[in-house]
Amino acid sequence: MPYARRIIADNIARIRERMDATAHAAGRSPHEVQLIAVTKYVNAATAAVLVECGCTTLAESRPQQLWAKVAAPELAGARWHFVGKLQRNKVRRTLPLVELVHSVDSVRLLAEVDAQAAELGLRARVLIEINCSGEQAKQGFAADEARRLIATADAYRHVEIAGLMTMAALHGGRQTARLNFAALRELRDELAVSAPPAVRLDVLSMGMSGDFEEAIAEGATMVRIGSALFTGVSCDSA
């Protein structure tokens, strides 16, 4: 693990350098962009190296992996986000464990989050997932659906809608990714004008290992990076 730790530490340093350089080039402060380290590729022991190296906000994309890693003693210092598909029957167990759910992709899921948060006595912080690429295989709201949802957001009294999330198109390269990210930023700016007072749209979660620079250039406040953190490391799956 000491060898793996050196590699992971170097990977983190290079990624942060690229994040900072991109932010500066876009006229932004690097402090405006948070690195969310996605740990779905690795086991708890390897994920713990991220925390040791200063990446304390981790994310999982499958509830069962999240539950197991939250319970791992070596990850006691981590803070957790959820970034994958969340099934409604897994909402209750997941909500108390995470600071932010990035991937609310339907009205039914939002209603379930609201209902479970009410029963648990908490206020769930979420992002609304937007399908900016228009790909049928992707989850998320279309822009018009998001407009209708935000207009009625006051009905969800136990949910804080903190912003929006998207994933770039699978094809089309970096230029297409940048267009998708720009579309999310423009939609957020539009929605923020007329959003109910309780809705905050400060967060833009967009960009992953292959396109986080394009996302930062277009206004991302969180980038979700997984595989690039573990380049050169051979480790067991979680």
C-alpha positions in Angstrom: 0.0 0.0 0.0 2.9 2.5 0.5 3.7 2.2 -3.2 0.0 2.6 -4.1 -0.2 5.6 -1.8 2.6 7.4 -3.7 0.9 6.8 -7.0 -2.5 7.9 -5.8 -1.0 11.0 -4.2 0.7 11.8 -7.5 -2.5 11.3 -9.4 -4.4 13.6 -7.0 -1.7 16.3 -7.3 -1.8 16.2 -11.1 -5.6 16.3 -11.2 -5.6 19.3 -8.9 -3.0 21.1 -10.9 -5.1 20.6 -14.0 -8.3 21.7 -12.2 -6.5 24.8 -10.9 -5.0 25.7 -14.3 -8.4 25.3 -16.0 -10.2 27.4 -13.5 -7.6 30.2 -13.8 -7.8 30.1 -17.6 -11.6 30.5 -17.3 -11.2 33.5 -14.9 -12.4 31.5 -12.0 -11.0 30.8 -8.5 -9.9 27.1 -8.1 -11.6 27.3 -4.7 -15.0 27.4 -6.6 -14.5 23.8 -7.8 -14.7 20.7 -5.5 -13.2 17.4 -6.3 -15.6 14.5 -5.6 -13.6 11.3 -5.5 -15.6 8.4 -6.9 -14.6 5.1 -5.2 -16.6 2.5 -7.1 -13.5 1.1 -8.7 -11.7 0.2 -5.4 -12.1 -1.5 -2.1 -12.3 0.3 1.3 -8.6 0.1 2.0 -7.7 1.8 -1.3 -10.4 4.4 -0.9 -8.9 5.2 2.6 -5.7 6.3 0.8 -7.7 9.1 -0.8 -8.7 10.3 2.6 -5.1 10.1 3.9 -4.1 12.2 0.9 -6.7 14.9 1.6 -9.6 13.8 -0.6 -12.2 13.5 2.1 -15.4 13.9 0.1 -16.0 10.5 -1.5 -18.9 9.2 -3.7 -20.4 5.9 -4.6 -22.7 5.0 -7.5 -24.3 1.9 -6.0 -26.2 1.9 -2.7 -24.7 -1.5 -1.4 -21.2 -0.3 -2.0 -22.0 3.0 -0.2 -23.4 1.2 2.8 -20.4 -1.1 3.1 -17.8 1.6 2.8 -19.6 4.0 5.2 -19.4 1.1 7.8 -15.7 0.5 7.1 -13.5 1.7 10.1 -10.7 2.9 7.8 -13.2 5.3 6.1 -14.5 6.9 9.3 -13.1 10.3 8.3 -14.8 10.4 4.9 -17.8 12.5 3.9 -20.1 10.8 1.4 -22.1 11.7 -1.7 -24.2 9.4 -3.9 -23.8 9.8 -7.7 -25.5 6.8 -9.3 -29.0 5.5 -10.0 -30.9 5.5 -6.7 -33.8 3.1 -6.6 -36.7 4.2 -4.5 -36.6 1.1 -2.2 -33.0 2.1 -1.2 -33.7 5.7 -0.4 -34.4 5.3 3.3 -31.2 3.5 4.1 -29.1 5.8 1.9 -30.3 9.3 2.9 -28.8 9.4 6.5 -25.4 8.4 5.1 -24.8 11.1 2.5 -24.5 14.9 2.4 -25.7 15.1 -1.2 -27.5 13.0 -3.7 -26.4 14.0 -7.2 -28.8 12.0 -9.3 -32.5 12.7 -8.7 -33.8 11.8 -12.1 -37.6 11.6 -11.8 -40.5 13.2 -9.9 -41.3 9.8 -8.4 -37.8 9.6 -6.9 -37.9 13.2 -5.6 -41.3 12.4 -4.0 -39.8 9.3 -2.3 -36.8 11.2 -1.1 -39.1 13.9 0.4 -41.3 11.3 2.1 -38.4 9.3 3.6 -36.7 12.5 4.7 -39.8 13.5 6.5 -40.0 10.2 8.3 -36.3 10.3 9.2 -36.6 13.8 10.5 -34.0 15.3 8.1 -33.7 17.6 5.2 -32.2 15.8 2.2 -29.9 17.8 0.0 -30.2 16.8 -3.7 -29.3 17.7 -7.3 -31.7 17.4 -10.2 -30.2 15.3 -13.0 -30.6 16.8 -16.4 -30.2 14.9 -19.7 -28.4 17.6 -21.6 -27.2 15.2 -24.4 -30.7 14.0 -25.3 -29.5 10.4 -25.4 -32.3 7.9 -24.7 -30.0 5.7 -22.7 -29.3 8.4 -20.2 -31.5 9.2 -17.2 -32.6 12.6 -16.1 -35.1 15.4 -16.8 -35.4 17.2 -20.1 -35.1 21.0 -19.9 -38.9 21.6 -20.1 -39.5 18.9 -17.4 -36.9 20.6 -15.2 -38.7 23.9 -15.6 -42.0 22.4 -14.5 -40.3 20.6 -11.6 -38.6 23.7 -10.2 -41.8 25.7 -10.5 -43.4 23.2 -8.1 -40.4 22.6 -5.8 -42.0 24.2 -2.8 -44.2 21.1 -2.5 -41.1 19.1 -1.4 -40.7 20.5 2.1 -38.1 18.1 3.3 -35.8 18.4 0.3 -33.2 21.1 -0.5 -32.7 21.3 -4.2 -29.1 22.6 -4.3 -28.4 22.5 -8.0 -28.2 20.4 -11.2 -26.1 17.5 -12.5 -25.4 16.1 -15.9 -23.2 13.7 -17.8 -21.8 14.4 -21.2 -22.8 12.5 -24.3 -21.1 9.2 -24.8 -19.9 10.2 -28.3 -18.8 13.4 -29.8 -15.6 14.1 -27.8 -14.6 17.0 -25.7 -16.3 19.6 -27.9 -19.7 17.9 -27.5 -19.1 17.5 -23.8 -18.4 21.2 -23.5 -21.7 22.0 -25.3 -23.6 19.7 -22.9 -22.0 21.4 -19.9 -22.7 24.9 -21.3 -26.4 23.8 -21.7 -26.6 22.8 -18.0 -25.1 26.1 -16.9 -27.5 28.1 -19.1 -30.4 26.1 -17.8 -29.3 26.7 -14.2 -29.0 30.5 -14.9 -32.5 30.5 -16.4 -34.1 28.5 -13.6 -32.4 30.6 -10.9 -34.3 33.7 -12.0 -37.7 32.3 -11.2 -37.0 29.5 -8.7 -39.0 29.5 -5.4 -37.1 31.1 -2.5 -36.4 27.7 -0.9 -34.6 26.4 -4.0 -30.9 27.0 -4.2 -29.1 26.3 -7.5 -25.5 27.0 -6.5 -24.2 23.5 -7.4 -23.3 22.4 -10.9 -22.1 18.8 -10.8 -20.6 17.9 -14.2 -17.4 16.5 -15.5 -15.7 13.2 -14.9 -12.2 11.8 -15.5 -12.2 12.3 -19.3 -13.9 15.7 -19.5 -13.5 17.6 -16.1 -11.5 20.4 -17.7 -14.3 21.2 -20.1 -16.8 21.1 -17.2 -14.8 23.5 -15.2 -14.4 25.9 -18.1 -18.2 25.9 -18.4 -18.9 26.5 -14.7 -18.8 23.2 -12.8 -18.7 23.6 -9.0 -18.2 19.8 -8.5 -16.3 17.3 -10.7 -16.8 13.6 -10.1 -13.5 11.9 -10.7 -12.9 8.2 -10.3 -10.6 6.2 -12.7 -8.1 9.0 -13.1 -7.3 8.8 -9.4 -6.2 5.2 -9.6 -4.2 5.2 -12.8 -1.2 2.9 -12.3 -2.7 1.2 -9.2 -3.6 -2.4 -9.2 -6.3 -2.9 -6.6 -9.3 -5.1 -5.8 -12.8 -4.1 -6.8 -15.0 -3.0 -3.9 
